[in-house]
Amino acid sequence: MGASQSGRVPEFQDLADKTGFSIEQMKNLHNRFIYLTQDEGTLRREHLENISDLALNPIRRQIIEAFFDTRNLGQKEKSCLQEIGFEEFVTVLAFFKPPKPHLAEEERKTIKKEKLRFLFNMHDTDNDGIITLDEYRRVVKELLSSTETIGAETAKAITDAAMLEVASETVGQMGPDEFYEGITFEQFMQILKDIEIETKMNVHFWNLETMHCGK
């Protein structure tokens, strides 16, 4: 906190090695962090809510909450922080960083699994290891919220149908009296196994090469 307020440049190398960002990107991110926090040294939810590029994102709320979820900071148990420092800010942003080209297959698989776990945590809001029908329904409702022609009942029907399709693919045909509890992380990975999430899940709301504290 004192480093940013006194104008001293923090040491970036260890954090760059940990997150995979270049030193130049780290400098840009630190400038943005100072700008967002108004040089207070810690970041709160209202700071992220002021980012115009996030305003129209249908899952804006989940993205913002992800920065304050301790599971995304290396802790197994979920708790919600009220504010974070620069290291936590960069640690979460690293989940959105595209992988370097020509990675070994094993390393690419590791990166994909980490990104999928981040997405899973985003939707598993109660940290019970399952994305339930209610949690999934809430996500779909938010994704469809910008479409005025789709009402609440239609959104619910779309969600239920999608969840049943997932159920049939992951647990097989269910009996009439069976209740589908939801998607586990292993099932989540199986559903998305053919999607190159490691390249598609990128930072679209900031250009890390050009951003500066005035943007």
ZIFEN-V177411 format. One record per pair of residues at least 4 apart in sequence whose ideal C-beta (glycine too) atoms are under 6 Angstrom apart, sorted by the first residue. I is the first residue (numbers start at 1). J is the second residue. D is the distance in whole Angstrom. If there is no record, write none. Layout:
I|J|D  I|J|D
//
This chain:
1|41|3  2|6|6  3|8|5  3|10|5  4|34|5  4|39|6  4|41|5  12|16|5  12|23|6  12|26|4  15|90|6  16|21|5  16|23|6  16|26|5  19|90|5  19|94|4  20|97|6  21|25|4  21|26|5  25|208|5  28|208|6  28|211|5  29|90|6  31|212|5  31|213|4  32|211|6  33|86|5  33|89|6  34|39|5  34|213|6  35|213|4  36|47|5  37|43|5  37|47|6  42|83|4  42|85|6  43|47|5  43|84|5  43|89|6  44|83|5  45|64|6  48|64|5  53|205|4  54|60|5  54|205|5  58|142|5  58|143|5  58|146|6  59|142|6  62|122|5  66|72|6  66|122|5  67|92|5  68|80|5  68|81|4  70|75|4  70|79|5  71|78|5  71|121|5  72|92|5  73|88|6  73|91|6  78|127|4  84|88|4  84|89|6  95|115|6  95|118|4  96|202|6  96|203|4  98|199|6  98|202|5  99|103|6  99|111|5  99|198|5  103|107|5  103|108|5  111|198|5  112|197|6  112|198|4  115|197|5  115|198|6  115|201|5  116|189|6  120|124|6  120|185|5  120|188|5  123|131|5  123|135|6  123|139|6  124|131|5  125|135|6  130|181|6  130|182|4  130|184|6  131|135|5  131|136|6  131|182|5  131|183|5  132|182|4  133|137|6  133|163|5  136|163|6  137|159|4  140|159|4  141|155|5  144|150|5  144|155|5  150|154|5  150|155|6  166|170|6  167|171|6  167|180|5  170|187|4  174|178|4  183|187|5  183|188|5  196|200|6  197|201|5  206|211|5  207|211|6  211|215|5
//
